[in-house]
């Protein structure tokens, strides 16, 4: 966002697991060595040659021979080494694809007017997809709110009926009531839904103006989808955008940690939303700083447990000057957390631009002990463009090792709940790992505001989950927003069985531009442009990459993260991720 603002107060892979089984320990460093293999979830019914799901999830096969034991019927999919309903299979395989989701706009304060909220839905199943949406128990008609686009074209095409297998659609979720009636103090920050679009809801969001209780949208489908939300929708003219991969209810857990998007700045404050999917959910926080409270949310001192009660579809919003990053959250029923900032200035102290930040965070048990940090294509062509990273530790005595070198300012040790921020060049990738899986960390990557010298006058603050190596998948389907000037796809692949496997991108074929990360030879990265200067992206022979629906696959583990930017606007999100339980030992109970 370009105005100076003053703060006014407080894809579908089925049955795959990337493991480090058999990894040895370096006697000199005490750190686990990678070199694990890409293992398929195995049934125990055939000891020595267990059953597993095929890479496309369409069959049960023997792991040692590749023999197909059972081809799944068209309405079924393989999960947990057996054919079953596709939603059940997606749940069994613990990926970010699913059939039930909760979400709400990241409008953490009333300082900025409510704008257009949209969701990108990708049908990752073999079935025609039906979508249902409700809010506070009331069903919402989405029949006029669904639109399609053609590759590389932002023109919206109305869509009625199911979404075809393997295809995608934009669901315009909401806009404020009476969107054409101006309100006091509304400036350029407000952007309504595009002309001709009727969102599912014209209603002021059921959110407090800061901390308090609110309600969330509830989306269900008859088959697995990959779901991403973006707020506001509209490219550069949206000024404040942020996008997040939305995690299905089947991936939620009872142990979580809050990670705010960024610290307090000139224009925004640290924020979080805690979502419940069941009535009578008790949520207990052990805050790292005082909870300020307000709007019916009780305050609490730092390091003193405090409990809140949520019912199905409710959310607890916490918005305050002091970060709650690193705070442990324990609940009686599974919950999920979105961490963010109401409009962050990055770096802190800058005043030229701010953006909303929001990422749905993986549960504690899904945190990893090894990550690869890689930047987007530099905005002004300088591979040294400084990108912030933040690491959060969950346990005392967490030791960190980097390859090829320690980035300037990066920590070597962290305590439980500690947050460290450091910078690394966009073209200076690194691997960071801890001593073992029971000292997991969370890693986030950021884009700075467009006012910094290396930004070239484009982009703005953004915040994205870095996917742990243990959560890489072998296929992804996701949607690249066509309304942005620039779109950069960043791919990281891990060595599997001693070799790197080809990564196929629909518009490119097998990606050939991989470069090494570090000196150990365990990871490589590549970038593919999907859009340049509002036009097409990279060309591969007669094929041209464009925004819109993207499909990727490999016989090995990889991750794909999308970055889009424009004039004072940006967004980023992972194309998907596994939701495997990587951490063996639970957190110490809150007392």
JOTA-V174118 format. One record per pair of residues at least 24 apart in sequence whose C-alpha atoms are under 10 Angstrom apart, sorted by sequence separation. I is the first residue (numbers start at 1). J is the second residue. If there is no record, write none. Layout:
i->[I	I]
j->[J	J]
//
This chain:
i->[15	16	17	39	53	54	57	58	59	145	146	147	174	175	177	178	179	224	252	283	284	293	294	303	305	307	336	337	338	392	393	394	404	405	406	417	419	421	442	443	469	470	492	493	498	500	551	15	16	17	53	54	57	58	97	98	121	145	146	147	172	173	174	175	176	177	178	179	252	282	283	284	293	294	302	303	305	310	336	337	392	393	394	404	405	406	407	414	416	442	443	459	467	469	492	550	14	15	16	52	53	57	97	98	120	145	146	172	173	174	175	176	177	178	249	282	283	292	293	294	336	337	367	391	392	393	403	404	405	406	442	459	495	496	14	15	52	53	54	97	118	119	120	144	145	146	172	173	174	175	176	177	249	258	281	282	283	291	292	293	336	367	391	392	393	403	404	405	414	441	458	459	494	495	496	52	53	97	118	120	143	144	145	171	172	173	174	175	176	177	220	249	255	257	281	282	291	292	335	391	392	402	403	404	440	458	475	494	495	51	52	53	57	142	145	171	172	173	174	175	176	219	254	255	256	257	258	280	281	282	291	292	334	369	390	391	392	402	403	474	475	476	493	494	495	511	51	52	53	131	142	174	175	257	258	279	280	281	290	291	292	364	370	372	390	391	401	402	403	475	493	494	507	508	510	50	51	102	104	130	131	142	174	279	280	281	291	369	370	371	372	389	390	391	401	402	492	493	494	507	508	509	57	99	100	101	102	129	130	131	278	279	280	290	291	370	389	390	400	401	402	492	493	507	508	509	530	534	57	100	102	128	129	130	140	276	277	278	279	281	283	289	290	291	388	389	390	400	401	437	491	492	493	507	508	525	527	529	530	531	533	90	128	129	130	276	277	278	279	288	289	290	329	388	389	399	400	401	491	492	508	509	524	525	526	527	528	529	530	531	90	127	128	129	275	276	277	278	279	288	289	329	387	388	389	398	399	400	433	490	491	492	507	508	523	525	527	529	16	45	57	127	128	129	274	275	276	277	278	287	288	289	328	386	387	388	398	399	433	490	491	507	508	15	16	43	44	127	128	129	275	276	277	287	288	289	386	387	388	397	398	399	489	490	491	506	507	508	14	15	16	41	42	43	86	87	126	127	128	129	156	158	275	276	277	286	287	288	289	385	386	387	388	397	398	431	489	490	506	507	14	15	16	41	42	43	86	123	125	126	127	128	129	156	158	193	194	275	276	285	287	288	385	386	387	400	488	489	490	506	507	13	14	15	40	41	42	53	86	123	124	125	126	131	133	156	157	191	192	193	194	274	275	276	286	287	288	347	384	385	386	387	398	399	488	489	505	13	14	15	16	40	86	122	123	124	125	126	156	191	192	193	273	274	275	286	287	346	347	383	384	385	386	387	391	393	398	399	400	487	488	489	13	14	15	121	122	123	124	125	190	191	192	273	274	275	285	286	287	346	383	384	385	386	397	398	487	488	489	510	12	13	14	122	123	124	174	189	191	272	273	274	285	286	382	383	384	385	395	396	398	486	487	488	506	507	509	510	12	13	14	122	123	124	173	272	273	274	284	285	286	382	383	384	394	395	486	487	488	506	507	508	510	12	14	15	122	123	272	273	284	285	381	382	383	394	395	486	487	505	506	507	121	122	123	191	192	271	272	273	283	284	285	381	393	394	395	485	486	487	505	506	121	122	190	191	271	272	283	284	378	379	393	394	484	485	486	487	504	505	506	77	120	121	122	189	190	191	270	271	272	282	283	284	378	392	393	394	482	483	484	485	486	487	504	505	76	77	120	121	188	189	190	191	270	271	282	283	375	376	377	378	392	393	482	484	485	486	487	488	503	504	505	75	76	119	120	121	147	188	189	190	269	270	271	281	282	283	374	375	376	377	391	392	393	480	481	484	485	486	487	488	503	504	41	74	75	76	119	120	146	188	189	268	269	270	271	272	281	282	283	373	374	375	376	391	392	480	483	484	485	486	502	503	504	41	74	75	118	119	120	145	146	268	269	270	271	272	280	281	282	283	373	374	375	390	391	392	482	502	503	74	118	119	144	145	146	268	269	270	271	272	280	281	282	373	374	375	390	391	482	501	502	503	117	118	119	144	145	146	269	270	271	278	279	281	373	374	375	389	390	391	469	500	501	502	503	117	118	119	143	144	145	270	274	276	278	373	374	375	389	390	500	501	502	503	116	117	118	142	143	144	145	173	264	265	277	278	373	374	388	389	390	500	501	502	116	117	118	142	143	168	172	175	216	263	264	276	277	278	372	373	374	388	389	499	500	501	116	117	141	142	165	167	168	170	171	172	260	263	264	276	277	372	373	387	388	389	500	115	116	117	141	142	166	168	170	210	214	216	218	260	263	264	275	276	277	371	372	373	387	388	487	488	496	497	114	115	116	140	141	165	211	213	214	215	216	263	275	276	371	372	386	387	388	487	496	114	115	140	172	210	211	212	213	214	215	216	262	263	274	275	276	370	371	372	386	387	486	493	495	496	114	211	260	261	263	274	275	370	371	385	386	494	495	496	14	15	16	113	114	116	260	262	273	274	275	369	370	371	385	484	493	494	495	14	15	16	115	259	260	261	273	274	369	370	482	483	493	494	13	14	15	114	258	259	260	272	273	274	326	368	369	370	482	483	492	493	494	13	14	15	134	135	258	259	260	272	273	326	328	368	369	370	386	480	481	482	492	493	14	15	133	134	257	258	259	260	271	272	273	325	326	327	369	370	385	480	481	482	491	492	493	57	58	105	257	258	259	271	272	325	326	368	369	379	385	386	479	480	481	491	492	104	105	257	258	259	270	271	272	326	368	369	385	386	479	480	490	491	492	104	113	136	256	257	258	270	271	272	367	368	369	370	371	373	375	384	385	478	479	480	490	491	113	135	256	257	258	269	270	271	367	368	369	370	371	372	373	374	375	376	379	383	478	479	489	490	491	14	113	114	256	257	268	269	270	271	365	367	368	369	370	371	373	375	382	477	478	479	489	490	112	113	255	256	257	268	269	270	365	367	368	369	370	371	380	381	382	390	477	478	488	489	490	15	111	112	113	115	116	117	255	256	267	268	269	270	366	367	368	369	380	381	382	389	476	477	478	488	489	14	15	111	112	113	114	115	116	117	118	254	255	256	267	268	269	365	366	367	368	379	380	381	388	389	390	476	477	487	488	489	14	17	112	113	114	115	116	117	254	255	265	267	268	269	364	366	367	378	379	380	390	475	476	477	487	488	13	14	15	16	17	112	113	114	115	116	140	253	254	255	260	261	262	263	264	265	266	267	268	364	378	379	380	389	475	476	486	487	488	12	14	15	16	112	113	114	115	116	136	140	253	254	255	256	258	259	260	261	262	263	264	265	266	267	364	378	379	380	474	475	476	486	487	14	15	16	136	138	139	140	253	254	255	256	257	258	259	260	261	262	264	265	266	379	474	475	484	485	486	487	13	14	15	135	136	137	138	154	211	253	254	255	256	257	258	259	260	261	262	264	265	362	379	473	474	475	484	485	486	12	13	14	118	135	136	137	211	212	213	252	253	254	255	256	258	259	260	261	262	263	264	265	267	361	473	474	475	481	483	484	485	486	13	117	118	134	135	136	211	212	213	252	253	254	257	258	261	262	263	265	266	267	473	474	475	476	478	480	481	482	483	484	485	12	13	14	116	117	134	135	210	211	212	213	251	252	253	261	262	263	265	266	267	473	474	475	476	477	478	479	480	481	483	484	487	489	491	11	12	13	117	133	134	135	210	211	212	213	250	251	252	262	263	264	265	266	267	472	473	474	475	476	478	480	485	486	487	488	490	491	11	12	133	134	209	210	211	212	249	251	252	262	263	264	265	266	267	271	273	359	472	473	474	475	484	485	487	489	490	11	12	116	132	133	134	208	209	211	212	249	262	265	266	267	268	271	272	274	429	430	431	471	472	473	484	489	132	133	208	211	249	266	267	268	269	270	271	272	273	429	430	431	470	471	472	473	484	131	132	133	208	248	266	267	268	272	328	429	430	431	469	470	471	472	114	115	131	132	247	265	267	268	326	327	328	357	428	429	430	431	469	114	115	130	131	132	247	326	327	428	469	481	114	130	131	326	327	431	467	468	129	130	131	246	325	326	374	431	467	480	129	130	324	325	326	355	373	430	466	467	480	128	129	131	218	244	325	354	355	372	373	466	467	127	128	129	218	261	262	353	354	371	372	373	429	466	478	480	127	129	213	214	215	216	217	261	262	353	354	371	372	429	465	478	479	110	125	126	127	213	215	216	217	260	261	352	353	354	370	371	372	464	478	107	109	110	111	123	125	126	215	216	242	260	261	350	351	352	353	370	371	464	476	477	478	10	108	109	110	111	124	125	214	215	216	260	347	350	352	353	368	369	370	371	464	476	477	9	105	107	108	109	110	123	124	125	214	215	259	346	347	348	351	352	367	368	369	370	371	475	476	8	104	105	106	107	108	109	123	124	125	213	214	215	259	260	346	347	348	350	366	367	368	369	462	475	476	8	9	104	105	107	108	109	122	123	124	213	214	215	240	241	259	346	347	350	366	367	368	462	475	8	104	107	108	122	123	212	213	214	240	258	345	346	359	361	362	367	368	462	473	474	7	121	122	123	212	213	240	257	344	345	346	347	355	356	357	358	359	360	361	366	367	459	461	472	473	474	6	120	121	122	211	212	213	256	257	258	344	346	347	355	356	357	358	359	360	362	366	459	460	471	472	473	5	120	121	122	211	212	256	257	258	346	353	354	355	356	357	358	359	459	460	471	472	473	120	121	210	211	212	256	257	353	354	355	356	357	358	379	458	459	460	461	462	463	464	465	466	467	470	471	472	119	120	121	206	207	208	209	210	211	255	256	352	353	354	355	458	459	460	461	462	463	464	465	466	467	469	470	471	472	119	120	206	207	208	210	211	252	253	254	255	256	377	379	457	458	459	460	461	462	463	464	465	467	468	469	470	471	12	104	118	119	120	207	208	209	210	252	253	254	255	256	377	378	457	458	459	460	461	462	463	464	467	468	470	471	11	12	13	104	105	118	119	208	251	252	253	254	256	376	377	456	457	458	459	460	462	466	467	470	471	11	12	103	104	105	117	118	119	251	252	253	376	377	458	459	470	11	12	102	103	104	117	118	240	241	242	243	244	245	246	247	252	253	375	376	377	404	405	11	102	103	104	116	117	118	119	239	240	241	242	243	244	245	246	247	252	346	347	375	376	403	404	405	468	101	102	103	116	117	118	239	240	241	242	243	244	245	246	247	251	345	346	375	376	403	404	450	101	102	103	115	116	117	118	239	240	241	242	243	244	245	326	344	345	346	374	402	403	404	447	450	101	102	114	115	116	117	239	240	241	242	243	244	344	345	374	403	450	451	100	101	102	114	115	116	343	344	374	447	450	100	101	115	343	344	373	449	450	99	100	101	372	449	450	99	100	341	372	449	98	99	100	116	340	341	372	448	98	99	100	115	340	447	98	99	100	101	105	106	107	117	119	232	339	447	98	99	100	103	104	105	106	107	115	118	119	120	231	447	97	98	99	101	103	105	106	119	231	446	97	98	99	100	104	105	119	231	445	96	97	98	99	112	230	262	288	96	97	98	261	288	96	97	229	287	288	95	96	259	210	259	90	91	259	87	89	90	258	87	88	89	90	106	257	86	87	88	106	257	85	86	87	105	106	257	85	86	87	256	440	103	374	440	102	103	373	438	439	101	102	372	437	438	439	101	102	372	437	438	439	76	100	101	102	436	437	438	75	97	98	99	100	101	437	438	96	97	98	99	100	101	377	438	96	97	98	99	100	101	374	375	376	377	96	97	98	99	372	374	376	377	95	96	98	372	373	374	375	376	377	95	96	97	98	372	374	376	94	96	97	95	96	94	95	111	91	94	111	90	91	92	259	91	109	258	262	90	91	108	109	257	259	108	88	108	109	87	108	107	108	106	108	106	106	105	104	103	104	103	102	102	102	137	101	136	137	100	136	135	136	134	135	259	261	3	259	262	3	257	259	261	376	2	3	375	376	377	379	1	2	372	374	376	379	1	375	376	395	394	395	376	10	262	10	262	9	10	261	262	261	260	261	109	108	102	103	108	109	102	104	106	108	12	102	103	108	366	367	368	11	12	102	355	356	358	359	360	366	367	368	369	11	12	354	355	356	357	359	365	366	367	368	369	11	353	354	355	356	362	365	366	367	368	352	353	355	362	363	365	366	367	362	363	364	365	366	363	364	365	241	242	243	244	245	364	365	239	240	241	242	243	244	245	365	239	240	241	242	243	244	365	236	240	242	364	365	236	364	112	111	112	106	108	109	110	111	103	106	107	108	109	245	102	104	106	107	108	109	1	103	106	107	108	1	3	106	107	1	2	1	2	1	1	112	235	237	234	235	236	237	108	233	234	235	236	107	108	234	235	236	106	107	108	226	228	233	234	235	106	107	226	227	228	230	106	225	226	227	105	106	225	226	10	7	103	330	7	8	9	10	329	6	7	8	9	10	328	330	6	7	8	9	10	328	329	330	5	6	7	328	329	4	5	6	7	328	4	5	96	10	306	305	306	304	305	303	304	286	285	286	284	284	10	168	170	10	167	168	169	9	10	166	167	168	170	9	10	167	243	241	154	155	239	241	242	243	244	245	246	251	252	152	153	154	155	239	240	241	242	243	244	245	251	151	152	153	154	235	236	237	238	239	240	241	242	243	244	245	247	250	251	152	153	154	235	236	237	238	239	240	241	242	243	244	245	246	247	251	151	152	235	236	237	238	239	240	241	242	243	244	245	248	255	256	149	150	235	236	237	238	245	247	255	149	235	236	235	236	255	7	234	235	7	34	235	32	5	32	5	231	230	1	230	230	1	229	6	228	4	5	228	4	5	228	3	4	5	227	228	2	3	4	5	226	227	2	3	4	226	1	2	3	1	2	124	1	2	124	1	123	124	1	122	123	121	122	121	122	120	121	120	119	120	120	31	30	31	31	29	95	94	95	95	152	97	151	152	169	97	168	169	153	168	152	153	167	168	152	153	166	167	152	167	151	152	166	152	152	153	154	151	152	153	154	151	152	153	150	151	152	150	151	152	149	150	151	34	149	150	151	33	148	149	32	31	32	33	31	32	33	30	31	32	30	31	32	29	30	26	25	25	20	56	55	56	55	122	124	120	121	122	120	38	36	38	34	38	38	2	1	2	1	2	20	19	20	18	19	18	19	17	18	19	17	18	16	17	18	16	17	18	38	16	17	37	38	39	1	2	15	16	36	37	38	39	1	13	14	35	36	37	38	1	13	14	34	35	36	37	12	13	14	34	35	36	37	11	12	13	35	36	37	11	12	13	35	11	12	13	35	11	12	11	12	11	18	18	96	97	96	97	95	96	97	95	96	97	94	95	96	94	95	93	94	95	34	35	36	93	94	33	35	93	94	34	91	33	56	55	55	55	55	38	39	38	39	37	38	37	18	18	11	12	13	16	17	18	11	12	16	11	18	17	19	16	17	18	20	13	17	19	11	12	13	14	16	18	2	3	11	12	13	1	2	11	12	1	2	11	1	1]
j->[39	40	41	63	77	78	81	82	83	169	170	171	198	199	201	202	203	248	276	307	308	317	318	327	329	331	360	361	362	416	417	418	428	429	430	441	443	445	466	467	493	494	516	517	522	524	575	40	41	42	78	79	82	83	122	123	146	170	171	172	197	198	199	200	201	202	203	204	277	307	308	309	318	319	327	328	330	335	361	362	417	418	419	429	430	431	432	439	441	467	468	484	492	494	517	575	40	41	42	78	79	83	123	124	146	171	172	198	199	200	201	202	203	204	275	308	309	318	319	320	362	363	393	417	418	419	429	430	431	432	468	485	521	522	41	42	79	80	81	124	145	146	147	171	172	173	199	200	201	202	203	204	276	285	308	309	310	318	319	320	363	394	418	419	420	430	431	432	441	468	485	486	521	522	523	80	81	125	146	148	171	172	173	199	200	201	202	203	204	205	248	277	283	285	309	310	319	320	363	419	420	430	431	432	468	486	503	522	523	80	81	82	86	171	174	200	201	202	203	204	205	248	283	284	285	286	287	309	310	311	320	321	363	398	419	420	421	431	432	503	504	505	522	523	524	540	81	82	83	161	172	204	205	287	288	309	310	311	320	321	322	394	400	402	420	421	431	432	433	505	523	524	537	538	540	81	82	133	135	161	162	173	205	310	311	312	322	400	401	402	403	420	421	422	432	433	523	524	525	538	539	540	89	131	132	133	134	161	162	163	310	311	312	322	323	402	421	422	432	433	434	524	525	539	540	541	562	566	90	133	135	161	162	163	173	309	310	311	312	314	316	322	323	324	421	422	423	433	434	470	524	525	526	540	541	558	560	562	563	564	566	124	162	163	164	310	311	312	313	322	323	324	363	422	423	433	434	435	525	526	542	543	558	559	560	561	562	563	564	565	125	162	163	164	310	311	312	313	314	323	324	364	422	423	424	433	434	435	468	525	526	527	542	543	558	560	562	564	52	81	93	163	164	165	310	311	312	313	314	323	324	325	364	422	423	424	434	435	469	526	527	543	544	52	53	80	81	164	165	166	312	313	314	324	325	326	423	424	425	434	435	436	526	527	528	543	544	545	52	53	54	79	80	81	124	125	164	165	166	167	194	196	313	314	315	324	325	326	327	423	424	425	426	435	436	469	527	528	544	545	53	54	55	80	81	82	125	162	164	165	166	167	168	195	197	232	233	314	315	324	326	327	424	425	426	439	527	528	529	545	546	53	54	55	80	81	82	93	126	163	164	165	166	171	173	196	197	231	232	233	234	314	315	316	326	327	328	387	424	425	426	427	438	439	528	529	545	54	55	56	57	81	127	163	164	165	166	167	197	232	233	234	314	315	316	327	328	387	388	424	425	426	427	428	432	434	439	440	441	528	529	530	55	56	57	163	164	165	166	167	232	233	234	315	316	317	327	328	329	388	425	426	427	428	439	440	529	530	531	552	55	56	57	165	166	167	217	232	234	315	316	317	328	329	425	426	427	428	438	439	441	529	530	531	549	550	552	553	56	57	58	166	167	168	217	316	317	318	328	329	330	426	427	428	438	439	530	531	532	550	551	552	554	57	59	60	167	168	317	318	329	330	426	427	428	439	440	531	532	550	551	552	167	168	169	237	238	317	318	319	329	330	331	427	439	440	441	531	532	533	551	552	168	169	237	238	318	319	330	331	425	426	440	441	531	532	533	534	551	552	553	125	168	169	170	237	238	239	318	319	320	330	331	332	426	440	441	442	530	531	532	533	534	535	552	553	125	126	169	170	237	238	239	240	319	320	331	332	424	425	426	427	441	442	531	533	534	535	536	537	552	553	554	125	126	169	170	171	197	238	239	240	319	320	321	331	332	333	424	425	426	427	441	442	443	530	531	534	535	536	537	538	553	554	92	125	126	127	170	171	197	239	240	319	320	321	322	323	332	333	334	424	425	426	427	442	443	531	534	535	536	537	553	554	555	93	126	127	170	171	172	197	198	320	321	322	323	324	332	333	334	335	425	426	427	442	443	444	534	554	555	127	171	172	197	198	199	321	322	323	324	325	333	334	335	426	427	428	443	444	535	554	555	556	171	172	173	198	199	200	323	324	325	332	333	335	427	428	429	443	444	445	523	554	555	556	557	172	173	174	198	199	200	325	329	331	333	428	429	430	444	445	555	556	557	558	172	173	174	198	199	200	201	229	320	321	333	334	429	430	444	445	446	556	557	558	173	174	175	199	200	225	229	232	273	320	321	333	334	335	429	430	431	445	446	556	557	558	174	175	199	200	223	225	226	228	229	230	318	321	322	334	335	430	431	445	446	447	558	174	175	176	200	201	225	227	229	269	273	275	277	319	322	323	334	335	336	430	431	432	446	447	546	547	555	556	174	175	176	200	201	225	271	273	274	275	276	323	335	336	431	432	446	447	448	547	556	175	176	201	233	271	272	273	274	275	276	277	323	324	335	336	337	431	432	433	447	448	547	554	556	557	176	273	322	323	325	336	337	432	433	447	448	556	557	558	77	78	79	176	177	179	323	325	336	337	338	432	433	434	448	547	556	557	558	78	79	80	179	323	324	325	337	338	433	434	546	547	557	558	78	79	80	179	323	324	325	337	338	339	391	433	434	435	547	548	557	558	559	79	80	81	200	201	324	325	326	338	339	392	394	434	435	436	452	546	547	548	558	559	81	82	200	201	324	325	326	327	338	339	340	392	393	394	436	437	452	547	548	549	558	559	560	125	126	173	325	326	327	339	340	393	394	436	437	447	453	454	547	548	549	559	560	173	174	326	327	328	339	340	341	395	437	438	454	455	548	549	559	560	561	174	183	206	326	327	328	340	341	342	437	438	439	440	441	443	445	454	455	548	549	550	560	561	184	206	327	328	329	340	341	342	438	439	440	441	442	443	444	445	446	447	450	454	549	550	560	561	562	86	185	186	328	329	340	341	342	343	437	439	440	441	442	443	445	447	454	549	550	551	561	562	185	186	328	329	330	341	342	343	438	440	441	442	443	444	453	454	455	463	550	551	561	562	563	89	185	186	187	189	190	191	329	330	341	342	343	344	440	441	442	443	454	455	456	463	550	551	552	562	563	89	90	186	187	188	189	190	191	192	193	329	330	331	342	343	344	440	441	442	443	454	455	456	463	464	465	551	552	562	563	564	90	93	188	189	190	191	192	193	330	331	341	343	344	345	440	442	443	454	455	456	466	551	552	553	563	564	90	91	92	93	94	189	190	191	192	193	217	330	331	332	337	338	339	340	341	342	343	344	345	441	455	456	457	466	552	553	563	564	565	90	92	93	94	190	191	192	193	194	214	218	331	332	333	334	336	337	338	339	340	341	342	343	344	345	442	456	457	458	552	553	554	564	565	93	94	95	215	217	218	219	332	333	334	335	336	337	338	339	340	341	343	344	345	458	553	554	563	564	565	566	93	94	95	215	216	217	218	234	291	333	334	335	336	337	338	339	340	341	342	344	345	442	459	553	554	555	564	565	566	93	94	95	199	216	217	218	292	293	294	333	334	335	336	337	339	340	341	342	343	344	345	346	348	442	554	555	556	562	564	565	566	567	95	199	200	216	217	218	293	294	295	334	335	336	339	340	343	344	345	347	348	349	555	556	557	558	560	562	563	564	565	566	567	95	96	97	199	200	217	218	293	294	295	296	334	335	336	344	345	346	348	349	350	556	557	558	559	560	561	562	563	564	566	567	570	572	574	95	96	97	201	217	218	219	294	295	296	297	334	335	336	346	347	348	349	350	351	556	557	558	559	560	562	564	569	570	571	572	574	575	96	97	218	219	294	295	296	297	334	336	337	347	348	349	350	351	352	356	358	444	557	558	559	560	569	570	572	574	575	97	98	202	218	219	220	294	295	297	298	335	348	351	352	353	354	357	358	360	515	516	517	557	558	559	570	575	219	220	295	298	336	353	354	355	356	357	358	359	360	516	517	518	557	558	559	560	571	219	220	221	296	336	354	355	356	360	416	517	518	519	557	558	559	560	203	204	220	221	336	354	356	357	415	416	417	446	517	518	519	520	558	204	205	220	221	222	337	416	417	518	559	571	205	221	222	417	418	522	558	559	221	222	223	338	417	418	466	523	559	572	222	223	417	418	419	448	466	523	559	560	573	222	223	225	312	338	419	448	449	466	467	560	561	222	223	224	313	356	357	448	449	466	467	468	524	561	573	575	223	225	309	310	311	312	313	357	358	449	450	467	468	525	561	574	575	207	222	223	224	310	312	313	314	357	358	449	450	451	467	468	469	561	575	205	207	208	209	221	223	224	313	314	340	358	359	448	449	450	451	468	469	562	574	575	576	109	207	208	209	210	223	224	313	314	315	359	446	449	451	452	467	468	469	470	563	575	576	109	205	207	208	209	210	223	224	225	314	315	359	446	447	448	451	452	467	468	469	470	471	575	576	109	205	206	207	208	209	210	224	225	226	314	315	316	360	361	447	448	449	451	467	468	469	470	563	576	577	110	111	206	207	209	210	211	224	225	226	315	316	317	342	343	361	448	449	452	468	469	470	564	577	111	207	210	211	225	226	315	316	317	343	361	448	449	462	464	465	470	471	565	576	577	111	225	226	227	316	317	344	361	448	449	450	451	459	460	461	462	463	464	465	470	471	563	565	576	577	578	111	225	226	227	316	317	318	361	362	363	449	451	452	460	461	462	463	464	465	467	471	564	565	576	577	578	111	226	227	228	317	318	362	363	364	452	459	460	461	462	463	464	465	565	566	577	578	579	227	228	317	318	319	363	364	460	461	462	463	464	465	486	565	566	567	568	569	570	571	572	573	574	577	578	579	227	228	229	314	315	316	317	318	319	363	364	460	461	462	463	566	567	568	569	570	571	572	573	574	575	577	578	579	580	228	229	315	316	317	319	320	361	362	363	364	365	486	488	566	567	568	569	570	571	572	573	574	576	577	578	579	580	122	214	228	229	230	317	318	319	320	362	363	364	365	366	487	488	567	568	569	570	571	572	573	574	577	578	580	581	122	123	124	215	216	229	230	319	362	363	364	365	367	487	488	567	568	569	570	571	573	577	578	581	582	123	124	215	216	217	229	230	231	363	364	365	488	489	570	571	582	124	125	215	216	217	230	231	353	354	355	356	357	358	359	360	365	366	488	489	490	517	518	125	216	217	218	230	231	232	233	353	354	355	356	357	358	359	360	361	366	460	461	489	490	517	518	519	582	216	217	218	231	232	233	354	355	356	357	358	359	360	361	362	366	460	461	490	491	518	519	565	217	218	219	231	232	233	234	355	356	357	358	359	360	361	442	460	461	462	490	518	519	520	563	566	218	219	231	232	233	234	356	357	358	359	360	361	461	462	491	520	567	568	218	219	220	232	233	234	461	462	492	565	568	219	220	234	462	463	492	568	569	219	220	221	492	569	570	220	221	462	493	570	220	221	222	238	462	463	494	570	221	222	223	238	463	570	222	223	224	225	229	230	231	241	243	356	463	571	223	224	225	228	229	230	231	232	240	243	244	245	356	572	223	224	225	227	229	231	232	245	357	572	224	225	226	227	231	232	246	358	572	224	225	226	227	240	358	390	416	225	226	227	390	417	226	227	359	417	418	226	227	390	342	391	223	224	392	221	223	224	392	222	223	224	225	241	392	222	223	224	242	393	222	223	224	242	243	394	223	224	225	394	582	246	517	583	246	247	517	582	583	246	247	517	582	583	584	247	248	518	583	584	585	223	247	248	249	583	584	585	223	245	246	247	248	249	585	586	245	246	247	248	249	250	526	587	246	247	248	249	250	251	524	525	526	527	247	248	249	250	523	525	527	528	247	248	250	524	525	526	527	528	529	248	249	250	251	525	527	529	248	250	251	250	251	250	251	267	248	251	268	248	249	250	417	250	268	417	421	250	251	268	269	417	419	269	250	270	271	250	271	271	272	271	273	272	273	273	273	273	275	275	275	276	277	312	277	312	313	277	313	313	314	313	314	442	444	187	443	446	188	442	444	446	561	188	189	561	562	563	565	188	189	559	561	563	566	189	563	564	587	587	588	572	209	461	210	462	210	211	462	463	463	463	464	317	317	312	313	318	319	313	315	317	319	224	314	315	320	578	579	580	224	225	315	568	569	571	572	573	579	580	581	582	225	226	568	569	570	571	573	579	580	581	582	583	226	568	569	570	571	577	580	581	582	583	568	569	571	578	579	581	582	583	579	580	581	582	583	581	582	583	460	461	462	463	464	583	584	459	460	461	462	463	464	465	585	460	461	462	463	464	465	586	458	462	464	586	587	459	587	342	342	343	338	340	341	342	343	336	339	340	341	342	478	336	338	340	341	342	343	236	338	341	342	343	237	239	342	343	238	239	239	240	240	241	356	481	483	481	482	483	484	356	481	482	483	484	356	357	483	484	485	356	357	358	476	478	483	484	485	357	358	477	478	479	481	358	477	478	479	358	359	478	479	264	264	360	587	265	266	267	268	587	265	266	267	268	269	587	589	266	267	268	269	270	588	589	590	266	267	268	589	590	266	267	268	269	590	267	268	362	292	590	590	591	590	591	590	591	590	590	591	590	591	319	477	479	320	477	478	479	320	321	477	478	479	481	321	322	479	563	565	481	482	566	568	569	570	571	572	573	578	579	480	481	482	483	567	568	569	570	571	572	573	579	480	481	482	483	564	565	566	567	568	569	570	571	572	573	574	576	579	580	482	483	484	565	566	567	568	569	570	571	572	573	574	575	576	577	581	482	483	566	567	568	569	570	571	572	573	574	575	576	579	586	587	481	482	567	568	569	570	577	579	587	482	568	569	569	570	589	342	569	570	343	370	571	369	343	370	345	571	571	343	572	573	345	573	351	573	350	351	574	351	352	575	351	352	353	575	576	351	352	353	354	575	576	352	353	354	576	352	353	354	353	354	476	354	355	477	355	477	478	356	477	478	477	478	478	479	478	479	479	479	480	481	399	399	400	401	401	471	471	472	473	530	476	530	531	548	477	548	549	534	549	534	535	549	550	535	536	549	550	536	551	536	537	551	544	545	546	547	545	546	547	548	546	547	548	546	547	548	547	548	549	547	548	549	433	548	549	550	433	548	549	433	433	434	435	434	435	436	434	435	436	435	436	437	435	436	435	435	436	437	474	474	475	475	549	551	548	549	550	549	470	470	472	469	473	474	449	449	450	450	451	469	469	470	469	470	470	471	470	471	472	471	472	471	472	473	472	473	474	494	473	474	494	495	496	459	460	473	474	494	495	496	497	460	472	473	494	495	496	497	461	473	474	494	495	496	497	473	474	475	495	496	497	498	473	474	475	497	498	499	474	475	476	498	475	476	477	499	476	477	477	478	478	494	496	575	576	576	577	576	577	578	577	578	579	577	578	579	578	579	578	579	580	520	521	522	579	580	520	522	580	581	522	579	522	553	553	554	555	556	555	556	556	557	556	557	557	556	557	551	552	553	556	557	558	552	553	557	553	578	578	580	578	579	580	582	576	580	582	575	576	577	578	580	582	567	568	576	577	578	567	568	577	578	568	569	578	569	570]
//
